[in-house]
Amino acid sequence: MLYNNLTVNEKGHLAVGGLDTVELAAEYGTPLYILDENVIRTNCRTYVNAMHECFGPESAPLYASKALCFKGIYPLVQSEGMCVDVVSPGEIYTALAAGFPASKMFFHGTNKTDSDIEYGVKSGIGYFVVDNLNELEVLDRAAAQAGITQKILLRLTCGLDPHTLEAINTGKVDSQFGVPIDTGQAYGFVKAALECSNVEVAGFHSHVGSQIFESDSFNRQVEILISFAAKVRDGLGHTIKVLNIGGGFGVRYTEKDPVSDIPARIREVADHLNTALEKNDFALDAVFMEPGRSIVADAGVTLYQTGGVKEVKGYRNYVTVDGGMTDNPRYALYKSEYTVLNASRADEEADYECTIAGRCCESGDRIAENILVAKPERGDIIAVLTTGAYNYAMASNYNRVPRPAMVMIADGKARLVVKRESYEDMMRNEL
């Protein structure tokens, strides 16, 4: 099995955290998102412990809300000692509704509207991650009106290409995110921020991309950022104390993906950071990272019920399911690969080559193509692994399909954490 919380039980069914997925599908319906709480907690502790060890007690991972945002995730990550990264008022509202303190939120976003900024300031957000000069000006005014000095991190781009998927590559000079160091604009960005009366430039933020398994890009990133921070100190007389190096490390979607030793990778980044700090006679109070996918992705499994098996002679076999791009658009968007199992026949050989097709009236509605599963029959439960991140978060009502329910399992018990959307729910705002 791809992960050690997945087993095959005595009935030949796939089990997650010891619970029979076929029975869960029967009880809660399909499509169904399942999250293993124990896996999430283990992932949180991996980052928290490694970052405290390598960067000091004031450092912490920020859970990246965009990976999976619902009320139930926030008490969980808070109890494990994490802060959170939020990118919209909706994520802020959800986290606040769950009781998460605004002071431990970092507010991202390339195009924060005036109302977004006002809402963040009034909510008491700990740090704004300021993306551009326009945002900086509006934030300075909003902070003045609120009578506060707002802590900020300035988002910079380091000109790095980590050779990840283009859609999740955020570190190049030509990026919609942040202000580039290479062009000289970042220095002017810092200067403008220091001239503002109502913000405190606590540090810098940079993000090179997602699904990165090695530390090389992070290593080069911290070297560039500390060198730039020293230039700012020497030229503008301001010393930053906080560095946010962006997203976490990659996760395994299939057996061919590498296993990432996260504590070892963080130690490698810390070694490069310490060398850069010593070289530039620099010191930091705290370092932050923003893992989202690597906190929740491998905790998730999505269950579907098979509708039919269609064999197009001389071409391919199709297995249709009762979900698809409405609950997981990543294959349609990125051709993202997944591990797919016939949960009803998990003890049988996976020797049937097929394409898993969704229910939407759309030829691109696929979950996987040309994969091997135990041959399903109508009614069998199909399980797609590693769906905890960017599935529920990106779900839609295309073709007027309701969003699925979500169940959290822990220590052999399951509880509903997101109700299945009804047709009435979908029409609630329509006049």
MOSUL-V95986 format. One record per residue. N is the residue number from 1. SS is DSSP state (A for helix, B for strand, O for the rest). PSI is psi as a letter, one per 20 degrees, with the letter a starting at -180 (999 if undefined). D_CENTER is the distance of its C-alpha to the mean C-alpha in whole Angstrom. Layout:
n->N ss->SS psi->PSI d_center->D_CENTER
n->N ss->SS psi->PSI d_center->D_CENTER
This chain:
n->1 ss->O psi->q d_center->23
n->2 ss->O psi->h d_center->20
n->3 ss->O psi->q d_center->19
n->4 ss->O psi->i d_center->21
n->5 ss->O psi->j d_center->21
n->6 ss->B psi->p d_center->22
n->7 ss->B psi->r d_center->26
n->8 ss->B psi->p d_center->28
n->9 ss->O psi->a d_center->31
n->10 ss->O psi->i d_center->35
n->11 ss->O psi->i d_center->34
n->12 ss->O psi->j d_center->32
n->13 ss->O psi->q d_center->29
n->14 ss->B psi->p d_center->26
n->15 ss->B psi->q d_center->25
n->16 ss->B psi->p d_center->21
n->17 ss->O psi->k d_center->22
n->18 ss->O psi->i d_center->26
n->19 ss->B psi->p d_center->25
n->20 ss->B psi->o d_center->27
n->21 ss->A psi->h d_center->25
n->22 ss->A psi->h d_center->28
n->23 ss->A psi->h d_center->29
n->24 ss->A psi->g d_center->26
n->25 ss->A psi->h d_center->26
n->26 ss->A psi->h d_center->29
n->27 ss->A psi->g d_center->29
n->28 ss->A psi->i d_center->26
n->29 ss->O psi->r d_center->26
n->30 ss->O psi->q d_center->24
n->31 ss->O psi->q d_center->21
n->32 ss->B psi->p d_center->20
n->33 ss->B psi->p d_center->16
n->34 ss->B psi->p d_center->17
n->35 ss->B psi->p d_center->14
n->36 ss->B psi->o d_center->16
n->37 ss->A psi->h d_center->16
n->38 ss->A psi->h d_center->18
n->39 ss->A psi->g d_center->15
n->40 ss->A psi->g d_center->12
n->41 ss->A psi->g d_center->15
n->42 ss->A psi->g d_center->16
n->43 ss->A psi->g d_center->13
n->44 ss->A psi->g d_center->13
n->45 ss->A psi->h d_center->16
n->46 ss->A psi->g d_center->16
n->47 ss->A psi->g d_center->14
n->48 ss->A psi->g d_center->16
n->49 ss->A psi->g d_center->19
n->50 ss->A psi->h d_center->19
n->51 ss->A psi->h d_center->18
n->52 ss->A psi->g d_center->21
n->53 ss->A psi->g d_center->23
n->54 ss->A psi->h d_center->23
n->55 ss->A psi->i d_center->22
n->56 ss->O psi->r d_center->24
n->57 ss->O psi->h d_center->24
n->58 ss->O psi->i d_center->22
n->59 ss->O psi->q d_center->19
n->60 ss->B psi->q d_center->16
n->61 ss->B psi->q d_center->12
n->62 ss->B psi->p d_center->10
n->63 ss->B psi->p d_center->8
n->64 ss->B psi->o d_center->5
n->65 ss->A psi->h d_center->6
n->66 ss->A psi->h d_center->5
n->67 ss->A psi->h d_center->3
n->68 ss->O psi->o d_center->6
n->69 ss->O psi->o d_center->9
n->70 ss->O psi->r d_center->13
n->71 ss->A psi->h d_center->15
n->72 ss->A psi->i d_center->15
n->73 ss->A psi->h d_center->12
n->74 ss->A psi->g d_center->14
n->75 ss->A psi->h d_center->17
n->76 ss->A psi->g d_center->15
n->77 ss->A psi->h d_center->13
n->78 ss->A psi->g d_center->16
n->79 ss->A psi->i d_center->19
n->80 ss->O psi->j d_center->17
n->81 ss->O psi->k d_center->17
n->82 ss->O psi->q d_center->14
n->83 ss->B psi->a d_center->14
n->84 ss->B psi->q d_center->11
n->85 ss->B psi->p d_center->10
n->86 ss->B psi->q d_center->11
n->87 ss->O psi->j d_center->11
n->88 ss->O psi->r d_center->14
n->89 ss->A psi->h d_center->17
n->90 ss->A psi->g d_center->16
n->91 ss->A psi->h d_center->13
n->92 ss->A psi->g d_center->15
n->93 ss->A psi->g d_center->18
n->94 ss->A psi->g d_center->16
n->95 ss->A psi->g d_center->15
n->96 ss->A psi->g d_center->19
n->97 ss->A psi->h d_center->20
n->98 ss->O psi->i d_center->19
n->99 ss->O psi->j d_center->20
n->100 ss->O psi->p d_center->18
n->101 ss->O psi->p d_center->20
n->102 ss->A psi->h d_center->19
n->103 ss->A psi->i d_center->21
n->104 ss->A psi->j d_center->17
n->105 ss->B psi->q d_center->15
n->106 ss->B psi->o d_center->14
n->107 ss->B psi->o d_center->15
n->108 ss->O psi->a d_center->13
n->109 ss->O psi->p d_center->14
n->110 ss->O psi->h d_center->17
n->111 ss->O psi->m d_center->19
n->112 ss->O psi->p d_center->19
n->113 ss->O psi->r d_center->23
n->114 ss->A psi->g d_center->25
n->115 ss->A psi->h d_center->25
n->116 ss->A psi->g d_center->21
n->117 ss->A psi->g d_center->22
n->118 ss->A psi->g d_center->25
n->119 ss->A psi->g d_center->23
n->120 ss->A psi->g d_center->21
n->121 ss->A psi->g d_center->24
n->122 ss->A psi->h d_center->26
n->123 ss->A psi->i d_center->23
n->124 ss->O psi->k d_center->23
n->125 ss->O psi->p d_center->20
n->126 ss->O psi->g d_center->20
n->127 ss->B psi->p d_center->19
n->128 ss->B psi->p d_center->19
n->129 ss->B psi->o d_center->17
n->130 ss->B psi->p d_center->20
n->131 ss->O psi->h d_center->19
n->132 ss->O psi->r d_center->23
n->133 ss->A psi->h d_center->26
n->134 ss->A psi->g d_center->27
n->135 ss->A psi->g d_center->24
n->136 ss->A psi->g d_center->26
n->137 ss->A psi->g d_center->29
n->138 ss->A psi->g d_center->28
n->139 ss->A psi->g d_center->26
n->140 ss->A psi->g d_center->29
n->141 ss->A psi->g d_center->31
n->142 ss->A psi->h d_center->29
n->143 ss->A psi->h d_center->29
n->144 ss->A psi->g d_center->33
n->145 ss->A psi->h d_center->33
n->146 ss->A psi->i d_center->31
n->147 ss->O psi->k d_center->34
n->148 ss->O psi->r d_center->31
n->149 ss->O psi->o d_center->29
n->150 ss->B psi->p d_center->26
n->151 ss->B psi->p d_center->24
n->152 ss->B psi->q d_center->22
n->153 ss->B psi->p d_center->20
n->154 ss->B psi->p d_center->21
n->155 ss->B psi->p d_center->18
n->156 ss->B psi->q d_center->20
n->157 ss->B psi->p d_center->20
n->158 ss->O psi->i d_center->21
n->159 ss->O psi->k d_center->22
n->160 ss->O psi->q d_center->20
n->161 ss->O psi->o d_center->20
n->162 ss->O psi->j d_center->18
n->163 ss->O psi->l d_center->19
n->164 ss->O psi->a d_center->15
n->165 ss->O psi->p d_center->15
n->166 ss->A psi->h d_center->16
n->167 ss->A psi->i d_center->14
n->168 ss->A psi->k d_center->11
n->169 ss->B psi->o d_center->14
n->170 ss->O psi->j d_center->14
n->171 ss->O psi->i d_center->17
n->172 ss->O psi->r d_center->20
n->173 ss->O psi->g d_center->23
n->174 ss->O psi->m d_center->23
n->175 ss->O psi->q d_center->19
n->176 ss->O psi->i d_center->19
n->177 ss->O psi->p d_center->17
n->178 ss->O psi->a d_center->19
n->179 ss->B psi->p d_center->22
n->180 ss->B psi->q d_center->24
n->181 ss->O psi->g d_center->26
n->182 ss->O psi->h d_center->28
n->183 ss->O psi->i d_center->29
n->184 ss->O psi->i d_center->30
n->185 ss->A psi->h d_center->29
n->186 ss->A psi->h d_center->26
n->187 ss->A psi->g d_center->30
n->188 ss->A psi->h d_center->31
n->189 ss->A psi->g d_center->28
n->190 ss->A psi->g d_center->28
n->191 ss->A psi->g d_center->32
n->192 ss->A psi->h d_center->31
n->193 ss->A psi->h d_center->29
n->194 ss->A psi->h d_center->31
n->195 ss->O psi->i d_center->34
n->196 ss->O psi->q d_center->32
n->197 ss->O psi->i d_center->34
n->198 ss->O psi->j d_center->31
n->199 ss->B psi->q d_center->28
n->200 ss->B psi->o d_center->28
n->201 ss->B psi->n d_center->26
n->202 ss->B psi->h d_center->24
n->203 ss->B psi->a d_center->22
n->204 ss->B psi->q d_center->20
n->205 ss->B psi->q d_center->17
n->206 ss->O psi->q d_center->16
n->207 ss->O psi->p d_center->13
n->208 ss->O psi->i d_center->14
n->209 ss->B psi->a d_center->11
n->210 ss->O psi->r d_center->9
n->211 ss->O psi->l d_center->10
n->212 ss->O psi->p d_center->13
n->213 ss->O psi->h d_center->15
n->214 ss->O psi->r d_center->18
n->215 ss->O psi->i d_center->18
n->216 ss->A psi->g d_center->20
n->217 ss->A psi->g d_center->18
n->218 ss->A psi->h d_center->17
n->219 ss->A psi->g d_center->21
n->220 ss->A psi->h d_center->22
n->221 ss->A psi->g d_center->20
n->222 ss->A psi->h d_center->21
n->223 ss->A psi->g d_center->25
n->224 ss->A psi->g d_center->25
n->225 ss->A psi->g d_center->23
n->226 ss->A psi->h d_center->26
n->227 ss->A psi->g d_center->29
n->228 ss->A psi->g d_center->28
n->229 ss->A psi->h d_center->28
n->230 ss->A psi->h d_center->31
n->231 ss->A psi->g d_center->32
n->232 ss->A psi->g d_center->31
n->233 ss->A psi->g d_center->33
n->234 ss->A psi->h d_center->36
n->235 ss->A psi->h d_center->36
n->236 ss->A psi->i d_center->35
n->237 ss->O psi->k d_center->36
n->238 ss->O psi->p d_center->32
n->239 ss->O psi->o d_center->30
n->240 ss->O psi->q d_center->27
n->241 ss->O psi->i d_center->26
n->242 ss->B psi->p d_center->22
n->243 ss->B psi->p d_center->19
n->244 ss->B psi->o d_center->16
n->245 ss->B psi->j d_center->15
n->246 ss->B psi->b d_center->11
n->247 ss->B psi->r d_center->8
n->248 ss->O psi->a d_center->9
n->249 ss->O psi->r d_center->10
n->250 ss->O psi->r d_center->10
n->251 ss->O psi->r d_center->11
n->252 ss->O psi->o d_center->14
n->253 ss->O psi->h d_center->14
n->254 ss->O psi->r d_center->18
n->255 ss->O psi->h d_center->21
n->256 ss->O psi->i d_center->21
n->257 ss->O psi->q d_center->18
n->258 ss->O psi->q d_center->19
n->259 ss->O psi->p d_center->18
n->260 ss->O psi->p d_center->16
n->261 ss->O psi->n d_center->18
n->262 ss->A psi->g d_center->16
n->263 ss->A psi->h d_center->19
n->264 ss->A psi->g d_center->21
n->265 ss->A psi->g d_center->18
n->266 ss->A psi->h d_center->18
n->267 ss->A psi->h d_center->22
n->268 ss->A psi->g d_center->22
n->269 ss->A psi->g d_center->20
n->270 ss->A psi->h d_center->22
n->271 ss->A psi->g d_center->25
n->272 ss->A psi->h d_center->25
n->273 ss->A psi->g d_center->24
n->274 ss->A psi->h d_center->27
n->275 ss->A psi->g d_center->29
n->276 ss->A psi->h d_center->28
n->277 ss->A psi->g d_center->29
n->278 ss->A psi->g d_center->32
n->279 ss->A psi->h d_center->33
n->280 ss->O psi->j d_center->33
n->281 ss->O psi->l d_center->34
n->282 ss->O psi->q d_center->31
n->283 ss->O psi->q d_center->29
n->284 ss->O psi->q d_center->26
n->285 ss->O psi->h d_center->25
n->286 ss->B psi->q d_center->22
n->287 ss->B psi->p d_center->19
n->288 ss->B psi->q d_center->15
n->289 ss->B psi->r d_center->12
n->290 ss->B psi->m d_center->8
n->291 ss->O psi->p d_center->6
n->292 ss->O psi->f d_center->3
n->293 ss->A psi->g d_center->4
n->294 ss->A psi->j d_center->7
n->295 ss->A psi->g d_center->8
n->296 ss->A psi->i d_center->8
n->297 ss->A psi->g d_center->8
n->298 ss->A psi->i d_center->11
n->299 ss->A psi->i d_center->12
n->300 ss->B psi->q d_center->13
n->301 ss->B psi->p d_center->16
n->302 ss->B psi->p d_center->17
n->303 ss->B psi->p d_center->21
n->304 ss->B psi->q d_center->23
n->305 ss->B psi->p d_center->27
n->306 ss->B psi->p d_center->29
n->307 ss->B psi->g d_center->31
n->308 ss->B psi->r d_center->33
n->309 ss->B psi->o d_center->34
n->310 ss->B psi->p d_center->35
n->311 ss->B psi->o d_center->37
n->312 ss->B psi->o d_center->38
n->313 ss->O psi->p d_center->40
n->314 ss->O psi->i d_center->40
n->315 ss->O psi->e d_center->37
n->316 ss->B psi->r d_center->34
n->317 ss->B psi->p d_center->33
n->318 ss->B psi->p d_center->31
n->319 ss->B psi->o d_center->29
n->320 ss->B psi->q d_center->28
n->321 ss->B psi->r d_center->26
n->322 ss->O psi->k d_center->25
n->323 ss->O psi->b d_center->22
n->324 ss->O psi->c d_center->20
n->325 ss->O psi->i d_center->18
n->326 ss->O psi->h d_center->18
n->327 ss->O psi->i d_center->16
n->328 ss->O psi->n d_center->14
n->329 ss->O psi->j d_center->15
n->330 ss->A psi->h d_center->13
n->331 ss->A psi->g d_center->16
n->332 ss->A psi->h d_center->18
n->333 ss->A psi->g d_center->16
n->334 ss->A psi->i d_center->16
n->335 ss->O psi->k d_center->18
n->336 ss->O psi->p d_center->15
n->337 ss->O psi->q d_center->17
n->338 ss->O psi->q d_center->17
n->339 ss->O psi->p d_center->19
n->340 ss->B psi->p d_center->21
n->341 ss->B psi->q d_center->24
n->342 ss->B psi->n d_center->27
n->343 ss->A psi->h d_center->26
n->344 ss->A psi->i d_center->30
n->345 ss->A psi->l d_center->31
n->346 ss->O psi->i d_center->29
n->347 ss->O psi->i d_center->32
n->348 ss->O psi->q d_center->33
n->349 ss->O psi->p d_center->33
n->350 ss->O psi->n d_center->30
n->351 ss->O psi->j d_center->33
n->352 ss->B psi->o d_center->33
n->353 ss->B psi->p d_center->31
n->354 ss->B psi->r d_center->29
n->355 ss->B psi->p d_center->27
n->356 ss->B psi->o d_center->25
n->357 ss->B psi->q d_center->25
n->358 ss->O psi->a d_center->24
n->359 ss->O psi->i d_center->26
n->360 ss->O psi->q d_center->26
n->361 ss->O psi->m d_center->29
n->362 ss->O psi->p d_center->27
n->363 ss->O psi->h d_center->28
n->364 ss->O psi->j d_center->24
n->365 ss->O psi->n d_center->23
n->366 ss->B psi->q d_center->22
n->367 ss->B psi->h d_center->20
n->368 ss->B psi->q d_center->21
n->369 ss->B psi->q d_center->24
n->370 ss->B psi->l d_center->27
n->371 ss->B psi->r d_center->26
n->372 ss->B psi->p d_center->28
n->373 ss->B psi->r d_center->28
n->374 ss->O psi->p d_center->31
n->375 ss->O psi->p d_center->33
n->376 ss->O psi->r d_center->32
n->377 ss->O psi->r d_center->34
n->378 ss->O psi->p d_center->34
n->379 ss->O psi->i d_center->32
n->380 ss->O psi->q d_center->30
n->381 ss->B psi->p d_center->27
n->382 ss->B psi->p d_center->24
n->383 ss->B psi->p d_center->21
n->384 ss->B psi->p d_center->18
n->385 ss->B psi->r d_center->16
n->386 ss->O psi->l d_center->12
n->387 ss->O psi->k d_center->11
n->388 ss->O psi->h d_center->9
n->389 ss->O psi->p d_center->6
n->390 ss->O psi->k d_center->7
n->391 ss->O psi->f d_center->10
n->392 ss->A psi->h d_center->11
n->393 ss->A psi->h d_center->9
n->394 ss->A psi->j d_center->11
n->395 ss->O psi->q d_center->14
n->396 ss->O psi->r d_center->18
n->397 ss->O psi->k d_center->21
n->398 ss->A psi->q d_center->23
n->399 ss->A psi->j d_center->26
n->400 ss->A psi->l d_center->26
n->401 ss->O psi->p d_center->24
n->402 ss->O psi->q d_center->23
n->403 ss->O psi->q d_center->19
n->404 ss->O psi->r d_center->19
n->405 ss->B psi->r d_center->20
n->406 ss->B psi->p d_center->17
n->407 ss->B psi->p d_center->19
n->408 ss->B psi->p d_center->18
n->409 ss->B psi->q d_center->20
n->410 ss->B psi->p d_center->21
n->411 ss->O psi->l d_center->24
n->412 ss->O psi->j d_center->26
n->413 ss->B psi->q d_center->25
n->414 ss->B psi->q d_center->23
n->415 ss->B psi->q d_center->23
n->416 ss->B psi->p d_center->22
n->417 ss->B psi->i d_center->19
n->418 ss->B psi->p d_center->18
n->419 ss->O psi->q d_center->22
n->420 ss->O psi->p d_center->22
n->421 ss->O psi->p d_center->23
n->422 ss->O psi->r d_center->26
n->423 ss->A psi->h d_center->28
n->424 ss->A psi->h d_center->30
n->425 ss->A psi->g d_center->26
n->426 ss->A psi->h d_center->26
n->427 ss->A psi->j d_center->29
n->428 ss->O psi->h d_center->29
n->429 ss->O psi->j d_center->28
n->430 ss->O psi->p d_center->31
n->431 ss->O psi->999 d_center->34
